[in-house]
Amino acid sequence: MKVKPTKIVPADLSKLLDKLKKNPDEVRGSYLLNGYRIQITKYNISNAERIKLFFQSRRNQGLCKRCGKKVTKTNPRTGKLYRLCETHRKMELKK
């Protein structure tokens, strides 16, 4: 599942830069401005940290860790969304 860049206008670019100064992790991603792609990522991070950030962003968006489908069920103990969709949860229970 490829994530398409978020389209922004020049006025949004200044807001994006202000947010970048305050909290850089909040604005990570790809943006499309007049046909140009602007990518905001951490420079020179380890593979483990990159993967950690990827799965963390998927969970924050409520997406399955493996396939990226929207997760609907919550864990009754914690009240948070499960990290896997129903299909992958069933596969993991069979193991």
N, C-alpha and C positions, 0 to 999 in steps of 0.2 A: 504494500500500500504506500504510494508516494504521496507526500504532503505537498500541495501546491503553495507557492509563495503568496503571502497576503498582499493584496494591491493597496497601495497608499498614494496619497497626493502630496505635493510639495509642502503643504501646510502641516501634514502629519509627520513629515521628516523632522521638523524642529521639535515636536513633542517627543518623538522617538529618541532623539539625542538627549533631551532633558531626562527622560526615564533612564537612559543608558548611564548617565552620570550618577543617578541616585541608586539604582538597583540593576546592574547589568544582567543578572540571571533572568529577570522578568521579561526582557526584550529579545532573548535569544530566538533566532529563527531566520527565515528568508522573507524578504519583502520585494515587491515589484514596483518600481517607480519609473514611469514613462519608458517602459521597455527594458529597463536596466534592473538586474537583480542585485539586491543588497543583502549580504549574508552576515549575520552577527553571531559569532561563535567564540568560544574560548580558544586561544592560541596555544599550541604545544601542550595539550593535555594527554594523559595516558589513555590507552585503550579502555582500561577498566573504568576510569572516571567518565569517559565518553558514553560507555554502555550504561553506567549507573544513571547518568543524566537523561539518557534516552528512555529508559524504563520508568524513571521517576516522572517524566513529563507525560508518558502514556497513562500512568496511574492517576495523575492529577486531572487528566482529561476524561477519565472514566473509560479508558480503552483497554481491551485485552492485551496482556503482556506479549502474547505470541502472534496473534493475527491482526490486532488493531480494531476488532469489532467492538461496538459499544456494549459495555457491561451493565446489566440492569439489576442484578440481585446484590443484596448487601449481606454482609456477615452479621448474623444476629448478635454475636458477642460484642463486636467492636462498633457496629453501626456504619462501618465504611464499606465501600464497594469492594467486591472481590477483585483480585488482580487478574483473573482469567475468566473468559466467557464460559457459558454453560457447557459447550462442546469440549473445551480443553479441560475444564474441571472434571468432567466425566472421564476423560482419557487419563488424567492424573490419578483419579481414585482407583482405576483398574490396575495401576502399576503395583 
